Amino acid sequence: VGFERRRASGLGRYRGPEQLAAMRPFRVADILRTMAGIRIIYERGRDLVRMRTMLDYCTPEVFVDGMRMFTDDGDLDRLLYVEDVRAVEVYSPLIPTPPEFLVVGARCGVIVFLTGSRK
């Protein structure tokens, strides 16, 4: 319900269950690879996710099912399994972020994952 409400707002970028099923991603980073403002850095056998700011790239804030998760390097495959991802929301630092995902002092954007069945 929250995902559809936020998607209807037109703010952010979204991948829903149908899009993810069609993509058949192998890693979590594969879901984000084609989204504007996201950069995937391959380093020491890992995909590290970065988001664009006005001046550079940084590690985004991450939420899974409404809970803030901590990743210092952007390796999202350590946080969740790609097959568990039902939907994704991406909010760049240049657009308003929904209040439930605001992090005081954060300078980077936010990536929100919803888990569960894609069916």
Secondary structure, 3 states (H helix, E strand, C coil): CHHHHHHHHCCCEEECHHHHHHHCCCCHHHHHCCCCCEEEEEECCEEEEEEECCCCEECCEEEECCEEECCCCCCHHHCCCHHHEEEEEEECCCCCCCHHHCCCCCCCCEEEEEECCCC
